[in-house]
Amino acid sequence: MGYNLSWIAMEGRSKASILDALGFEEDGDVSEPVNAPYALGELANGWCVLTATDRAFEFETALATASVAGFVVGCEMSETVMVSRACGYQGGRQIWSVTHDPDQDLYGVSVEGDAPAQLLEIRRRAEAAQAGEDTENVDYLFDVPIDLTVSTCGFRPDQPARADWRVLRLRRAQPGSGEPPAAPIRPALEAGLQPIFRSLGWSFTKDHPDRFPSGGLVDVFRDQGGLQQVVLIDYGVGGGSAPYFSLNFDVRDMNNVSSVAILVGSAEKPHVAVPLWQRIAGLFAKRPPPARRTNDDVVEEARQLFTAADVFLSGGDRHPHVTVRRGTAKDTWPALPTGASAP
């Protein structure tokens, strides 16, 4: 289905000032901003980025409001229809825009105003790629507006910069009314998992930006027998979502980490199928609603799943929670294919 979202980037603004100007408040946190209706993160380069997947988001209004205090850059994209648009706002009005709409120009972009100078090189590269062989089903021009915002603020949704992404919700008209904001889950995950990480030889990828320039704040790795093992941890709470956690792993040859993965998989609790007759009977049964999952529940589940993944990655013992999806050693782990490094 692809990404369908918009984002606004502001340099040198405090989170509090952005929330106040746009009428939001914090409501939990998330590892990937595209998994929340609204999210706000402060990048290491000083830019704050607000993302929105909610179709009700008034993108133009938010740009105009945010730009009263200074320059902002915005972008909206839909991979469903392959339309993308970048724009700059200053003083409440648009000063430039760059749009790719295949219904208007299949292999081109339209420009309004005085767009940033780097657009020329970005567009030239995309047009050169589009002119290559076997590109009939590839739209390189779609990336031009997106790459232009990346060159300005450093944010790209499919390669999100490492940041503490806070889920947002529209501020309540009456303070204290409705559900209280969700407590962030990341601090609980770090506190609950860090002792296990350290005892089993894992390190946070965020502490090694030379090797892992992007990624999540709770992702970990270890080097073992010439192999790089990475565990990617996805989490979130707020924005109407109960707390959740998922774990994926990836094993590659340390001498060629860009090569085909040796192993890719996940650890998750299996879905328990409920017979149809029980589901129908449940429609008529009077019972209290199930207890809402808490952050503590998720941390305990995370411990179990990580331990299962570690056991498998260390010696190949397959726990029912572990699933291997692909990789050259999918059917042989811990034995490796010929020519790979030995553990």
C-alpha positions, 0 to 999 in steps of 0.5 A: 500500500505504501506511505501516505503522509505529510510532514512539517519541519521547523529549525531551532523551535522548541517542542513546546512552542510547536505544540502550542502553535499547532494545538497538539499535546503529547500522548505516548511515544512511538519508534516509527513516526509513520505508525502514529496519526501524529508524531513529533521528533527533534532531530540531531541537526536541530530540526523538529519534524511533525508527521501526520498520517491522519487524512483530516490533518489540515496541512496548508493551515498548519504550514501557514500557522507554523511559518509565522514564527519563521521558515518551515518546509513541508512535504506530502506524499502518496505512494498510492497515486504516486503524487508528491509535493514539497513547499517552503513557507515564510511569514504565513504564506507559501514562497515556493513549491515543487510538485510531481503529479503523474496525471499532469506530467508523468516524467516531470515536476512543476515548480512555483516560486524560488525553490532551493538551488539544490533542486537542479541537481536532485532533478537532474539525477532523477531524470537521468535515472528515469532515462535508463533501461527498464524504467517503464514501471519506476517513477524516479521523479516521485522522489524529487520533492521528497529528496528536496526536503531531505536536503533541507531538514534531513528527514525521510519517512522510509529512513527516519532519523534517530529521534525520540518520537512523541505521539501527539493528539489534538489538545483538549478544549477543557484541560483534564477532560477525557482520557489522560495522555499515555505515558511513553513506553520507551523508558520502561523498555530500556529499563527492563531490557538493558540488563538483559542486553548487557548480560548477553553481549548486546549493545545499543546501535545508537551508541555506534553512529558510525556503523548505524547512522539511523535506526531506533533508540532501542535497537541493539547489535552484537558481533559474533564469529564474523557475523553482525546480528541486529535486533530491531525493536518497534514499539508505541503507545498513544494516539488511540493505540494500546501499548505494543512491541515487536521484534525483528532480527537480521544477520549479515556477514560483517565483511559485507553488511550490504550483501544478501542477509544470512538470516531475517526473522522475528520473535512474536507470540503466536496468534491464538485462533478462536473457533467460530462458535466461541466467537458467536457465543461471545457476542451474546455473553455478558462479560467485562471487557478485557483488561487494557494492556499496560506498559509493564505488560509489554515490557514483560512480553519484550523480555520473553521475546528477546530471550527467545530470539537470543537463544535462537541466534546464539545456537539455533534452538527454535522457540515457538515464538521465533519465525525465520522469514528468509536468508541464505541460512534460513533452513540451515542455521546455525550452519552457514551456506558455503563461503559465509563466515563461521560463527 
